[in-house]
Amino acid sequence: MLQNAKWTAYEHYDAPVVIKKFGAQKQSGKSELAICGLGFYCAFLNGKRIGKDMYQPAQTDYEPRDLSSMLYPVAGGSRHRIYYNVYDVTDLLIDGENELKILLGNGWYRQKDRVCEGNTSYADSLKLIFKLTFADGGTVCSDGTLEYTESEIRSSNIYTGEIQDHLFAEPPKVYRAKEIEPPHAQLEKQPCPPDRVYERFAASRIAQLPSGKSIYDVGKNIAGRAIFRSARDQECVTARYAEELYPDGTLDFSTTSLGSSQIQTDKFYHASKGQLLSPLFAPHAFRYIEVEGDVDDVTVECISTDVRCIADFSCSEEGLNWLFRTARDTIRAGYHGSIPVDCPHRERLGYTADGQLAAETALLMFDGAALYEKWLRDIVDGQSETGEVCNTAPFEGGGGGPVGWGGAVVTLCHTLYRITGELNAAKRFFPAMRKWCEFIAGIRKNGVVCAPREGVWFLGEWCTPDDVRLPPSFVNTCLYVRYLTYYKQLCVLLSEPFEFENVLTECRSAIEEHYGGNDYADNDQGAALFAWAAGLSDDTLRAKIINKYESAPLDTGIFGTQLLFDFFAETGRYDLITSHFLRSEYPSYGYWLKRGATTFWETWRGDGAVSHDHSMFASTVKHLFYSIGGLTICPADKTITVRPRYAGVEEVSYSLRPFGKKLDVRFKFAHGALAYCKIEAEGEAFFETDGKKIPINKIFTFDEGNL
């Protein structure tokens, strides 16, 4: 699609603007622009913006770069890809002279402000390639004749914000683009959704500080940007962003930045009365905005990867309704560049643990299969020749563990199959899964998983209420066994040989030998749950787990919490799922609700420099549908079964789209017995109660006594 177009480089200015004028005539048929600008680009034809996409192209591991400064030793892969986008511009062309204007932004490609993981920048020059193809076959292509100059964006960074100056004291210098060799990467049409605005609303001014600055409240944590209308001609409007406020009403930046060096800040110099001011290439995440300068109003745009929300949930327990809304908003705020990032402000990294933990809940809530398949490509692109998977994808640094993080290459394929009924991802990434399983088998000592090499961050469990006491090798080995069973299931479905039976036996024996004493340390921090996940629990141990959590609050971290709720579901203790969702003492989801959270926090306590918009603890929220909603999804034959059960909730209503088919469920209990149920299903579905399984023909209604 980009034949004859040349890659061009732009070493001057933080956000150069490229202008190409050309003659054309309106024609019958379609005219298209194929374009890629690294890091971000925004294109206009005859003064009108092309498309509605934001922060394009989608983030990838663009091309080779020097990683010698990375905080942790790297053993990533050498596969790189760059996406281009295609837009229909037929209606934007005019007869006569046309003007194509393209602004370039740093994005991830030239990110130099945040260096705590090391220098992650790809190049000193931004890059651009485009080809405009007319309906009659004529073309306009990028090449070394392009000229560029400085835009009103004087500096821009995805972490620290944007500076714009709308007054040019002197005409900026014009430079000629440099024609360059193509990057060492595979260039392909973007296969995943772009980022777009999905909600827009006004922020409320809640205070004016003694300094004269105004504080605006969005009402909840969001990811996106703010738009300010200048109330007068003025020297500068400054905006800073945060999730929380201090008691004196000033912004608390501790949860969104790394000290004072990474505060999200936008500055707009020489603003005119009535002018709309907003960053173009600097996405933010926030609830509160501090504005210095006079503005008439503040509008916010919520921006994420363009996935459709396909789920709803409500019930007679408001705490569960909050749980659904908050998980939904947390997950969506973390979708950027078709990557599920850990948090949308302080780190913004595609941590493989966080993303794989929340994936099942996310795929129930959003039409996001294309996003996760794209992210799997990022994961596999970063996989080393030995099979090791990086802790972030696309790789931008970061620590983790070899199984809870790297195992995403297996768990995501398994989750995509369970939710969509499709094996496309498992087929495509089967060699990568097998290589990872072989790699982990090879870093075991005395049967248990160990650190792959010196200097790496070897994590097991993470974000427990107290300091983690579980041995990392224990956690990694138990999770490895669990993920091997997922891989084994996929092998059966794909008619592939499973070559790790001996490894499973050796790992289980080693877990019992090294860690099985005293019933796995009296199930401290959910240790027995990890043994259960590895297939090592018996009736006695399962009873001890139940006995503990019937009265004790959560003491688990990101993996143990997911396992605990899965354990409750497998053992039929749906009542404990409800009670733990609704607990309000620390540590619990209800504790966050009591503290005013509008998105999930990184830690149970939430104090100090930890994010208040982190998705990993959303892993359990799938049980609103499964355990409380009575939903069972069978991917093998793409059927669903609804078994209304009393889990301590009197009324439940939810909507989903399993296998792309609409499903609406509503039921009510009275005195613990099912009194009413109505199910509307487009796909093949069944209603089950008291051992009776009844096919649903579009609409099924159950009233007490009619069966």
Summary of the structure (lengths in Angstrom):
residues: 707
radius of gyration: 26.7
end to end distance: 61.1
largest distance: 83.5
contacts: 2534
relative contact order: 0.09
helix: 27%
strand: 30%
